[in-house]
Amino acid sequence: MVVDGVTDLGDVAAALRRAGVEADDSVRRRAEYSSDASLYRIVPAAVAFPRTADDVVAALEVCRSLRVPLTARGAGTSIAGNAVGPGVVLDFSRHLNRIHGIDRDSRTALVDPGVVLDDLQRAAAAHGLRFGPDPSTHSRCTIGGMIGNNACGSRALGYGRTADNLVELDLVTGTGERLTARKGSDPSGSPTLTALSRVVHGRLAVIRTELGRFGRQVSGYSLEHLLPERGFDLPAALTGSEGTLGVLLGARLRLTAVPASTALAVLGYPDMASAADDVPQLLPCEPVAVEGLDRRIVDIVRGLRGSAALPRLPRGGGWLLVEVPGATPAEAEAGAARVIAAAGALDSRLITDRAEAEALWRIREDGAGLVARTGRAHPGWEDAAVPPARLGAYLREFDALLAEHGLTGIPYGHFGDGCVHVRLDFPLERPGGPAAFRAFLEQAARLVGEHGGSMSGEHGDGRARGELLPYMYSPAALEAFGAVKAVFDPDRLLNPGVLVHPVPMDADLRLPAAVPLRSGLGLAHHRDGGDFTRAVHRCTGVGKCRASTPTPDAVMCPSYLATRDEKDSTRGRARVLQEMVNGTLVHGWRAPELAEALDLCLACKGCSSDCPSGVDMAAYKAEYLHQRYRRRLRPASHYSLGLLPLWARLASLAPGLTNRALAGPFGRLGRRAAGVDPRRELPRFAPRTFRQWFATRPQPPSTGKPVLLWVDTFTNHFAPQVGQASVRVLERAGYDARIPARQLCCGLTTITTGQLDLARRTLRRSIAALAPHAEAGLPVVGLEPSCTAVFRGDAAELLGSTPAVTAVARATRTLAELLTDTPGWTPPPLTDTHIVAQPHCHHRSVMGWSADRDLLTRAGATVQAVNGCCGLAGNFGAERGHYETSLQVAETSLLPAVRAAGATADLLADGFSCRTQLDQLAHRESLHLAELLDRR
């Protein structure tokens, strides 16, 4: 590979390693970093992971000596394409992520560029402080990335942009000069700053007239901060330069006091343009945030999670979320009431409950990903901004422009600042798609320019908008930008093609290069028409799977939390899969890069619900395993763990003998032969199966409502006490518990090991057996969450939405769902009971755990639900090579929560895997919900 005809890039990684910098030029790693959250795909020559500031300087020196481009990257959440590049991508998030100190008196923090915003906020909160800007990616975005883009977020209205919250920056320029940038820096002490001062003083008129016209004018370089009357504020001027002028080594940030209280006014309007019209009337009330939310986003959430996931909203087709601070709750409420009085809304609601407010903010923060679930919903024209007084008019003209081009989009965003986010259904995969993309962006840019706006309001110009700057700036302003670039980076090595000398906006688009690939088995049946290419391109790159800590009530992504490696994030895996379907870098289903990328996927299905875009990596992994090993010899664990129901039935003929054999020397040899880690204890088979107990139990005539209990392999052969307890609980609730006439299987273990032909046959038999009961109105109660989830989700994916599959899915309930919907049933008292609950990943992701939480709370228990995965995840934690990761995942949330709760807490885990992990690692007994209710 050659850049600018200058040098072959094959030895870049070797040169970096010789300089002491960790670097990786493997195909898999380059695939992972080939894109960010934008539409662009550029495969780097190598990825480097600096550990110190000196490593960063050394990496830049290597790139300068070889004339290789360098692109700085934080979490890779750039929507404009400013975190991808053809040479070296420098990932700061892996190692350079320390908070060196927080000074409460000066209200400052000294941080590395790779510090995640939420980590900083937690550290600052201990001092009653916070960093003001809060982009929606706060759980994974890095400070360096925020400085690169001049990130703002929802509360920039109250706390300012990143540029407004900096004290000093430590950086190295493209010339190799190391600088400490402060406001009022003496230019005479630095060759770079001396030259910069000359550039500014020679162009004062254009800088004063064209730059800094309104708060969200982020496009281009913010040279207005260098004006004499602005005090030569160098940190503010460098902010938003997108890594094109220098490479950040560290930053001192200005912090602000956390408000003692906040209240949220929710205002309803007929549509988003009407909401925008009302913004100027609200700004005098001094809110810290005024956010727009479209009804269509709310409808997506309602369809995904049900109405219970939504706080009650006022009437309207669009809403403004207006947050007001106060020294006391009463003061905050009074401020929100003033907002409601000043508004011309159809309807309004004042929210003071923190949980309700946070639920609305989560919907707003997930806007980009939620919109992507509607189908084609692409960035490209993502964050244009106009002065707030022009916002309503702009939105109406923008809607007309969309109609003219046959496009649709859902607007939302920072309406108080005039900044609008929108994803559009560009036909990029179709012939002529890139040309249509270009035609629309040129007209959209002209419209924004006519309204005195900015192509970017917070994400930067990147590769998406640099070419459009002439619609916003005069030739003289663009010449000023070029002159500044020449001072800092005369060789054009830092993030080339961005801002100055831009690459065409329709070059290097990822989707037009993708080739449709039919899965053949319909694992993406409903949403993607069986097109595996379309399925894996659901990943928009927003990186929620890279959250620095487990998100409340979420699972994704447990292996990334354990390893902190991009390859183990949902996004990293999706990028490698995208390169496989692209076919130019990763070749075919048997490519070693796929095996490496998917090896540590626990198939937890957390991403299927937690990823805003709806990526389902568990389904993709099953498809990959199916395609890779179809009609070929499989790994031993696929025959042992994947066919566990078969072996369990055989073991039930002589369970005692089987247990003794597995506990002895034969068991150790057997584990190795079966692909099971020798350190993993094997669960013991029950001396009598649940079905045997059920067939011989005394059964008096019942007048209760019949209910069918699904007898899964784990309950039947390993934990019959769970089934027995459930029968007693159901009978006390007025039900007549029944079981299928013959032993059946849902096919779970064959799905997770990718034996999909067998899984379909197995599942089809079970659906055929259950369908008559379901169609007759009998509830089907599942006790093992992963098996229950098969009927609620995987069955339709594998077999299609036939009437039988649909009937069984509707009839299948968890125990908690059935009991909470049972008229007259009340749970036994659990007052003074502290419960640490580990919701099974499939339970939380497919069915949702709210019914269980509500049931336990009604019973009077104090419930602490553990975030994340237990780490065993069925066959994953038992397989050889996964033991250490299984332990690491358990240590992210589960084991610390158990240790902190102490010996008096009850441990609740419906999943057999979760109970096994607790038994083997915490050496604590845990209970299924049925057992907990039965013993009371």
N, C-alpha and C positions, 0 to 999 in steps of 0.2 A: 504494500500500500504506500502511495506517495502523496504528500501534501505539498501543494504549490510547486511540484517538481523538484523539491529540495532534497529530500532524504527518504530512504526506506525506513519504515517504522518498525521493522521486525526486531530490532535490538533495543527498543526503548525500555522495555521492562527490565532487561538485563542491565542496562545503564543505570536505571533507578536503583536496582538492588545493589549494584556496585557502590552507589552513593549512600547506601544505608537506609534506603526507603523501601518499605514493604510494597510490593507491586505484584500484579497478577495479570497475565495476558492470555489466560486460558479462554477457549471458545465460550464456555459456560459463563464465565465472569463478564466477558465482553457483551454477551447477550443480555445479561441482567441489567447492564448499564447502557444499553443501546437506546433507551428512551427514558423520559421522565413522565410527567403527567400531561404532556402535550401530545400533539398529533405527529410529532417528528421522531424519526428513527435515524440515528447516526451511530454506527458501531465504532467504539473507541479502539485505539491500538493497545491500550493498557489501562488498568485501574490501579491507582495508588492509594495507600492508606497511611497518611502521615501520623506519627505518634507525638511529635513535638513541632514547635515552630521552626526549629532548625531543619527538620525533615521537609517542611514546606519550601523553605528557601533552597534546599538542596534539589528538590524536585523541579523547581523553576529553573535552576541553573542547568540541569540536565536538558530540559526542554529548550532553553535558550541556545545551548551548545549544539543541539541537534536540529534546531529550528522546527520543533514539534509543537503544535498548539497545546494549550493547557486550559481545561475548564474546571472551575471549582464547583463542588456539589455538596449540598447538605443532605436533606432527606429526599431530594429528587422529586419534590412536589411542584416543580415549576410547570405552569400551564401554558407558558409562552414558548417553551423550548429553549430556555437559557441555561439548562443544566445537562446538556448533551453536547458532545464535541468529538471530532475525528482523531485527536491525538491522545493525550493523557487526561483522564477524568480523575480529579483529586477528591476523594471522599473523606470529608472531615468528621462525619458522624460516628465512624467506627471507634476512633481512639481519642481524637481531640475534642473531648466533651466534658471537661471539668469546669466547675464553678470555683474559681480561686478565692473568692471572698465576697461577702456582702457587708457593706458599711452602713449601719443603721443611721448613724449621725449625718453622714453626707448623702444618704439615700442613693448609693451607687452600688453596682455589682461589677466585678471583673471576671470575664468569662472567656472560654475558648470558643472558636467559631462553631464547633459541632454540638454545643449545648442545646438540648431540646427545650423549647419554650416552657412546656409544662413542668419540666424539672426545675427550671429557674423560678417559675411561679411558686412551686411548693417551697423551695428554699427561702424565697423572699417573704412568703406568707408568715413564716415563723417570726418575722420582724414587723409584721403588720404592713408589708409593702408588696408591690406588684410592678411588673413591667407593663406599661400602658397598652401598646398594640397587642391585639389578640386575634390573629387570623384564624379561620375555621380549622386549619390544620395544626392547631396549637399542641396536639398530643404527640406530634412527630416533627414538625418543622424546626429547623435549627436557627440560632441567632445569626449565623453567617448568611444563611439564605434570606432571612428577613432583611438584613442590611443590604444584601445584593439587590433585592427587589423593592426596597422601601416599603415593606409590608405594613398593612394598616389594620384590617380586621373590623369587627363590628363596633368596637368601642373607641376607635380612632377619633370619632366625633368629640369625645370627652377628653381623651388622653393624648391625642396626636398620633402622627405617623412615627415609624421607626426613626426617621431623620430628626424628629423633634425630641428624641429621648436618648441621644448619644452624648457622651462626654469626650471620649477619645477613641481612636482606632489605631491599632498597630498593624502595618501592612508592608508588603514588598511590592514594588511597582514592576511593570514589564521590563524596565531597564536594569532590574536587580537592586535598585536603591531601597533600603529599608527606612520607613517613615513612621513617626508617631504623629498622627493628625489630631490637632486640637483647634478649637475655635480661636482665631487670632494668632495662629502660628506665624512665625516670622519667615517669610518666603526666602529671605537672603541666606538662610542656613542650609538650603537644599537646592541642588541644581534643578530638580523636578519642580519644586514650588516656585523658584525664580521664573522658570519658563512659563508655568501656569499663570503667574501673576501678570506676565506680559500679555498672554492670550486674553485674559479677562479685561485688562485695562484698554486693550485695543478694540474691544467689542461691547463697551458698556451700554450703548444705546439699544442694541438688539437684545441684550440680556434683560435690560429693564423693561422693555416693551413686550417681549414674547414669552418670558419665563415667569413662573410663580404667580400666574394670574388667579388660580383658585387652588384649594387645598389638595385636590386629588389629581393635579397635573403631574403625573409621574413619568410620562413618556419623555425620552431623551435624557440628557444630563441636567441635573438641577443646579445650573451655574448661578442662579440668583443668590444662592447662599454665599457666593464669593464676592458679591458687590461690597464696596467700601462701607456703605451704610448698614450692611448685614454683618460686618465684623470679620470677614474672611472665614466663614464657618466651614472649615474643610471637612470635618466628619459628615456634616449634613450634605455637602455637595457630592461627596463620594458615595453616599447612600443612594441606592437605585442605579448604580452604574453597572450592575449585573456581571461583575467579575471581569469587565473589559479594561479596567484601568490598573488594577492591582489585585493581589491575593491577600485576603484577610488573615492575620495571625492571632489576633485577640481584640477584645473590645471592653471598654468601660462604659456601662450603661447607666442612665439616670432612671431611678425608680420613683414610684409615686405611692402615696398612702392608699390603702384599701378602704373604700367607703364602708362606714359602719353598717349601712343598710341600703337596700335597693328595693324598688317596686317596679312592676312592669305594667304599663298601659297597653292593651291590645285593642287596636282600632280597626274596624271593618269597613270596607269600601266596595263599591260595585265592581271595580277592576283595579289593576295596578296603576294605570295612568291617573285615575282619580286619586288613588293613594298618594302618588307622587305630587299631584297638585297641592296637596295639603301640607307638604313638608315645610315650606317656608313659615307657615303659621305656628309650627311646633318648635322650631329652633330657638325662639326667645325663651322657651321654658328651660333651656340649658340641660337637655338630656345628654347622657353619655353615649346612647345608641339609638338610632332610628333605622330599623331594618324592614325591608319589604319581603313579604312571603305570599306567593301565588297559591290560589286554591288547588291548582293541579298538583303541586307538590304535596299538599295535605292529603289529597285523594290517593296519591301513590302510597303514602304511609298508611292510610286507612286500609287500602287493599292488601298491603303486606302484613300488617300487624294487628289489624282490627281497630275498631273505634275506641276500644279501651286504652290504646296507646296514645290517644290524642287528648290533651286538655280541651275543655269546652271553649270554642271560639265564638266571637260575635258573628252576627250575620254579615255576609259579604262574599265577594269573589276574590278579594285580596286583602291583606292585612298589613298594618304597620305594627312592629313590636318596638315600643318606646321605653327604654330603661332610664329611670331617674334615681340618682343617689340621694342619700340623706344621712345626717348625723344620728338620727333615730328612726325606727320604723315609722313613727307618726309623720316625721318630716318627709320621708321618702314617699309615703302614701299621699301626703298632701301635694307633693310635686307631681305625682302621677295623675292626681285628680285635676290639677291645673292643665295638664296635657289634654285630658279628655274634654275639659271645658273649652279649650282653645281649638279643638279639632272640629272639622266638619264631617265627621264619620257617620255612616249609617247606624252603627251600633258600636259598643265598646265594652270592655271588661277590665277591671283592675285586679291584677294577680299579685298576691303577696306570698303565697305558698312557694317555697323554694323548689320543691320537687316539680310542681307544675311549670314553673318558669324554666327550669333546666330542661324539661321535656320539650318545650317549644324551642329553646336554643339549640338542642341537639338536632331537631328537624331542620332548622335553618342552617346549621353547620354542615349537615350532610346533603345540602341542596344539590351540589354538583353530581354526586353519585346517585342520589335518588332520581334525578332527572334522567340519568343515563339508563335507568331501568325501563324507560319508555321505549327503548329501541335505539335507533341512531340518535345520539345526542352528544355532539362533539364540541370541544373548545375551539378556539380560533378567533372568535370575537367575544371574548370571555368577560372583560372587566372595563369596558369603556366608561368614561365618566364625563359628565357635563356639570356646569354650575347648578346647584339644587333648584334655583328658580326656573331653570329651563327643562327640568327633568320630565315633567308631565308632557310637554310638547314634544320632546325628543322621543319618548316612548310611543306616542301615537304615530309619529312619522316612521319610527323604527318598525312598528307593526305593519304599516303599509308597505315598507320596503321588503319585509319578510314575505308578505302576500305576493308582491310583484315577482319574487324569485321562487315562489312555491316552497318556501321553507317554514318551519314552525320552531318555536322556542318558548321556554318558560322563564320569564324574567324574575329575578329576586335580587337581594343584595343590600348594599349600604346606601339606602335612599337618602339618609340625612346628609351624606357627603356627595350625593349625585352619582354614585358609582353603581352600575348595573351589571350583575352576573347573568349570563344566559348561555345555555348549550343549544346548539342548532343541529338540525338533521341534514347536514351536508351529505350529498350522495357520493361520498368519496370512493366507495367500492365499485361504483358503476362507471362505464365508459363516459368520459367527459366530466367526471366528478371534480377533479382538480381545477379544471377551467371554470366550472360553476362556482367553486370555492373562491377562486381569485376574483371573479366578477362581482360576487356579493361583497367581499371584503373591501374592494375599492369603492363601491358605492356607500357602504356603511362608514368608511373612513371619511368620505366627503361629507356625509351627514353630520358626523361628530364635529368635524371642523367648522361647519356652518353654525353649530350651536356653541362654538367657543370651547369645545371640550378637549379631552385627552384620549388618545387611543388606548392607553392603559391607566387605570386608576389605582392599581396596587401590585399587579403581577409582573410588571415590566414588559418591555417590547419583545425581547427575545427574537426568535426566528419568525414569529407570527405577525409582528407589526413593524419591525424596523423598516421594511420597504415602504410602509404607509406614512412615515413621518412627514413627507412633503405635503400631505393633505392638512397638516397641522402647523408646520413651521416653514418659514421663508428659507430661501437658499442661504441667506446670511446666517441664520440660526444653525442650519445644518453644517455650514462651514465651521462655525464655532465648535460644534461637537467634534468634528474631524480634527480640528487643531488641538483640542484637549486630548483626544486619543493619541495623537502623534507625540505629545509630550510624555505621556505615561507609558505608552506601549508602541514605540515606533516600528517594531518588527511585526506587529499585528498577531502576536502569539496568544494573547489572552482572550479566550472565548470569541474567536474570529467569526465574522458573519452576523454578529449581534450588535444592534444599535447603529454603529458606524460601518460603512461598507457592507450593508446587509445582504445576506443571501436572499434569493427569491422566496417569497412566503409559501409558494406551492412546491418548493423543492424538498426532497427528503421526507415526504409524507409517508407514514407507516402503513395506513390502511390500503391505499391503492396497490401496494406491493404484495398484499396478502392474497393467497389462493384458497378458494372454498375447499373444504375437506369434510366430506360426509363421514360421520362417526359410524354409521351402519347400525348402531344399537339405540340411537335416540336418547342418550343420556342428557342431552340438552333439548329434549323433545318439545317441551311446551314453548320455551322462550326463544330458542334459536333454530328451530326447524331441523334439528339433527346436524347442523353445520358446526363442526368442531372449531373451525376458524373463527366464526362469528362468536362462538361461546368464549373462547380464550381472549378475544379482543373486548370482552366486557370489561376487562381491567383497564380503567382509565388512568391508573397510576397515581391517584390521589394519596395512596400510601397509608390509609387508616390501619392496615395490617402491621405497620411499623410503629404503632403507638408505644411510647417509652415505658408505660406501665399498663397493667390490665385495666381495661375500661369497665366501669360498673355494668353488671348484667350483660357482659359480652365474653366471647371466647377467643376470637381472632387476635393474633395468630400465635399459638402457644410455642411453636418451635422457634419463631423469631425472638420471642421474649427470653427463650433459653440461650440462644446462640448470639443474638444481635448481629446476624449476618444476613445481608440482602438475599442471599440464595435461599434462605429459609423463610422468607416472607412470602405471603400470597402473591404479591406483586412480582417479586423476583422469579418465582416459578412461572407465573403467567408470561413474563417476558421471554423466558427460554422456550415455552410452548409456542409463543407467537413466532419466534425465530424458526422453530421446527416447521410450522405450517407455511412460513415464508419460504423455507427451503434453501436459502443462500448461505446460512451460517451453521445451523444445526440440521443434520440430515436424517430424517426418518425416525420412526417410532423406536428403533433400537439404538439411537444415538446415545453414547455414554453421558452426554450432557443432561439428557432428560433423567437418566437414572440418578445422577448426582443431585439435580434440582428437586426431585420428588421424593427422594429417599426419606427425608425427615418430616414429610407431611404426615400428620397423625390421622388424616381423614376424619377430623373432628366435626366437619361441616360448619364450623364457626363462621367461616367467610360467607357461607350461603345466606346467613341472616345479618351478619355484622358488616360485611363489605357493602358500602352504599350502592355499588354497581351490581351487586348480586353475583359475584364470582363464586363458583362452587368447586373449589379445588379438589374436594373429595371425589366428586363425580369425574373430574378430569383425570385424576390419578387412576381411578378404576378403569376408565377408558384406555389410558396409557398402558396399564398392566395387561388389560385384555388384548390390545393390539400387539404389544411386544411379545407376549407368550402364547398367542393363539396358535394351536397345533404345534407347540414346541415344549420342550422340557422346562418345567417351572422351578423356582426356588423351593427348597424343602418345606419352608414354612407355609407355602400355599397348599401343600398336601396335608400337612399336620394341622395347622391352625385354621386354614381355609376350609377344611373338611371336618372341622370339630364336631358338628352335629352327628355325622356318621360314626366317628370314633366314640362319641359319648353314648350312642345307642349300643354299640358293641360293649363298652365298658360296663353298662348297666346290667349286663348278664352276670358279671362277677365283680362288683365294685370293690369289695374288700381286697381281692387278689390284685386287681388293677392298682389300687392305692399302694399296696405293699411293694409292688414291682416298680412303680414310679418313684417311690421314696428311696429305693436302694441303688446300688451301682448301675443296674440296668436303666434306671431313670436318668442318671447323669449322662450315660451314653446315648440314651434315647433323645434327650434334649438336644444334644449336639447334632445327632442325625436328623432331627426334625427342624433344625434351624432356629431353635429356641436358645436364648442366652442361658448359659449354665448357672448364672447367678439368680435367675428368676425362679422362684418357687412355683411349683405347679399346684393349682387348687385341687382339693380332694373331691372325688365323686361321692355323692350322698349314698348311704347304704340302701335307701329306698327312694325312688323317684317320686316327684309330686304326683304324677299320673297314677302310680301304684297306690299312693296314699288316698287319692281322691276316689279311686275305684273301690276301696275297702272301708272307707269311713262310714260311720252311722249317718244315715241321711233321712231324717224325718220328712214327711210330706211338707212341701213348701207352697205357700200361697203368694210368695213374693213375685215381683216382676222378674222375668228371666233376663239374665245377662250372660254373655259368653266370655269366658276368661281365656285369653290367648296364652297357651302354654309354650313358652319359648325354651330353647335348649338350656340356657343358663339357670332359669328357675327350676326346670324339671330335673336336671341332673346334678346341679351344684348347690342350689339354694332352695330346696323345696319348702323350707320354713317360710319363705316369703310368700309363696303361693298359698300355703295353709293359712297364714295370717290374713291374706287378702280375702279368702273365702269367708272367714269369720267376720271380718269387717263388713263385707258386702251383705252377708246374711243379717247382721245387726242393723244394717241400713235399709232392710226390707227387700233385698234382692234374692233371687234364686240363682245361685252361681252354677253355671254349666261349663263344660269344656268340649272342644271338638272331639268327635268320635274316634279319630285316629291321630297319631302323632304327625305333626306337620312342622314345617320350617319356613321362615321368611326369606332365607337366602342371604342374610346379612354378611356372614363370613365369606361367602363367595363373591359378594359385591365388593367388599373391601380388599380382597386379593385379586380382583379383576377377572374372576372366572364367570364372565357375564352370561355366556350361553347356559351354563348350569344354573346360574342365579335366576334367569328368566324361567327356566323349566320348573325350578323349585317354587318360585313365587307364583307362577301361574296355577300350580296345583293348590296352593294355599288360598289364593283368591277364589278359585272355583269352589272350595269347601266353605269359605266364609260368606260368600256373596248371598246365598239363600237366607242365612240368618240376618245379615245386614239389611237385605231388602225387606225382610219381615219386620224390621224395626228393632231388632235386638242390638243393644250396645255391645261392642267388642272392646274389652278392657285389656290393655297391654300393661305388663308389669316391668319388663325390661325396656328402658327408653329407646335404645338403639333399634330394637325389633319393632317397637311401636312406630318409630319414625319411618321405617321402611314402608309400612302401609300408608302412612300419611304423606310420604314424599316420593321415595324411590320407585314405588310400584307404578305410578303414573309415568315416571321417566322411562322405565324399562319396558312397560307393557302398553303404554298409551292410556289415554283417558277413556277407557271403555266403560260401559254402564256398570259392570261388576267392580272394576277398580274404583270408580267414583263412589259407589255405594259403600264399599268397605272403608275407603278413606274417611267418608263422612261418619260412619258408625264407630270408627276406632277412637277410643278415648283413653286418656291416662286415668289412673285411679282418682287423682285429685279433681280432674275435670268432671268425672261422673258424680262424685260425692257432692261437690259444690253446687251441682245443678239438680240435686235430688231434693224435691220439696219436703220440708219438715225435718231433714237430717241436720243434726248439729254435731260438730266434732267433740270428742271427749276433752275435758279441760286439760290444758297444758300450761297453766299459770305457773310462774316461777321456774319455767323451763327455758334454758338457753340452748338454742340449737345452732350448730355450725353445719350448714348444708352445702354439699358439693353437688350442684345440679349437673346431671350428665350433659355432655356437650350436645348430643343429638336432641335431647329433651329441650334444652334451652333454644337451640337453633331452629328446630323444626316445629315443635309443638308450643314452645314458650313455657316458662316456669311460673307465670303469674298466678295460675290457679293453685299451685302448691303453696306459694307464699301467702296468698289470701287465706287459704284453709288454716295454715299454721297460726297466722296472726289472729284469725277469728277464735282459735282455740286458746289464745292468751299467751302463746309462746313468744319469746324474743328470738328473732331469726336473723342470723348472719349468713348471707349467701356468699360463698366464695366465688370470686371472679376467676375466669379462666378454666383450664383443663387440668385433670388429675395427672395426666402424663402417661397413663397406661394405654388408654384408647384402644381397647380390644387387642388385636394381634400386634399392634405397633410396638408396645413396650415389652412384649414377650420375645420379639424377634431378635436374633443375634445382630449386634451392631447398633442397637437402639437403647440399650440399658442406660447409658450415661445421660442421653437426652431425656429419657423418661424421668430420671431423677431430677434433672435440671428443671423440667417443666413443673414437676410437683413442688419444687422449691420456690417457684415464682409466686404462688398464692396459697395453695392448699396446705402444705406442711407448716408454713409460718402461721397460718390462721389457726390450725389445730394446736400448735404449741402455745400460742397466745391465749387461747380460750381456756386451757387447763383441763384437768381431768374430770371436772364436774359437768362439762358441756356434753350434750348428746350430739353425736355425729350422725348426720342423715345423708345417705347416698343411695339413690334408687338404682344406679347403674352397677352391675356386677363388677365391671372393671374398676370403678371408683372404690367400691368396698374392698376389692382385692388389693388395690394400691395402698389404701389406708391400713389394711391389715399387715402388709409386708413392709411398709416404710415407716408408718407412724406407730405400728404395733398397738392399734386401737380398734376395738369393735365398732362398726357402724351399722346403722339400721336402715332398712327400706321404709318408706312411708307407711306401708301396710303394717309392718312390725311395730312401728311407733304408735299407730292408732290402736293396734290390737292389745298392746300391753297396758293401755290406760283404762 
